[in-house]
Amino acid sequence: MVVVGIVGPQQSGKKTVAATLQKLHGFKILTIGGNTPQGVFVHGGTKKEVEEASNTPDARLSAAPTAETTPATTPGAREAVAPYEESKATEAATAVMDYCKFAVLFTHSVGSTCSAFRTVQRSGLSLAAIGCIPTCGGVCGACNLLLGMQHWGEDFLVLGFRTLEQVKVFRKRPIFLLLAVDAPLLCRLRRSGTQDVSAFLAHEDRLMFGSDAEKESHGIYACMRQADAIVLGDRDLASLEKKLSALDIVNPERRRPSWDAYFMRLASLAASRANCLKRRVGAIVVRSNRLVSTGYNGTHSAAVNCLDGGCERCSDPTVHAGRQLEACSCIHAEANALLEAGRERCLGGAIYVTLLPCLSCAKLTIQAGIKRVVYAEAYDTQSGSLELLRNAGLEVYRFSDRHPSIPHAIVSFAE
């Protein structure tokens, strides 16, 4: 199961992105309700209803539109979708089921009376009338657990994020990813068709940053800063579909990293400790998918840190990357990691490094008995290190070549 939240400014193309993702991956589209307990999650209905959902607390939405019933021409375009004819009981049942299954996944409010059950009571309907399990008695734990387990294998898109608090609720679960959708301001103005630019911008500011009375809600801007990925909906639908296909939002590695992504991110974390003035590099030695040692670049332990002037070569602006390395006082990340591990623990292992090893580090890597080198970024490809490693029988590849849609660094979220 994956739950993808979509957030962005007005007229950025959020609903077109949702329809495209639904077409590509078969998502079910939901939207966050208004002033209902915990924010009731209901299926998207007509285009007009979906657009009003985030502004109208009592907006009723019916069955989710499919890709066939949701035509789209350009990002942000207004699709015309015929309204669904559903009974009041079916609408209530849909709202209850959606609320229950998301409550157990995100709010985990087991043990108290189910808010969805109270919603049904206020509507004058019984649980039996809408097909809910009557034996649970409306207790949130039993009702939520059953309904949640029934839908654990489904994928959902959630629209309507407007506050940081809403995002934080979803962030409690690892199945959640947040996708930000944006477009240039002039592009969004044209899509809106408004003649009153000042009113558009004033509404934009309220949505993005909140009003003075709602400072705690932060607004859409704060939500977008928490995004796992961002897509720009500034061109035609074909371009957008190509971008979303390349993004590969349903890739399981986005929720749980592969070994390659796991160790490369650890190497990126190690790089944050580097004290070199030129650049930060981190390295991880691994054997049998177990961490053996870490290393980062910087001056030796008896010297002043490179950042504080400990290396004359690095502080010389006339020296270019990859040149005069013999005069550098810094020890490279790979050398530090290999030195820490020792040859015995390196034999048959792998090294993950944020930068392609230089020629000297390539020699050390071969001699240490490493059999696989994974790097994040290329560096001085004319040094001959890549050829040296491959000619020695080592498996060498760039991380992005095998994981094109997965970030190699750890994502940090701004509050």
Secondary structure, DSSP 4 states (H G I P E B T S, - for coil): --EEEEE-STTSSHHHHHHHHHHHH-PEEEEE-SSSTT--EEE--SHHHHHHHTT-TT----SPPPTTT---SSTT-----PPP---HHHHHHHHHHHHHHHIIIII--TTSB-HHHHHHHHHT--TTTTT--GGGTTBHHHHHHHHHHHTTT--EEEE---SHHHHHHHTTSTTEEEEEEE--HHHHHHHHT-S-HHHHHHHHHHHHH--GGGGGG--HHHHHTT-SEEEE--S-HHHHHHHHHHHTTT-GGGTS--HHHHHHHHHHHHHTT---SS---EEEEEETTEEEEEEE-EE-TTS--GGGT--TTTT-TTPPTTSSGGG--EEPHHHHHHHHH-HHHHTT-EEEEEE---HHHHHHHHHTT--EEEEEE---GGGSHHHHHHHTT-EEEEHHHH-TTS-SS------
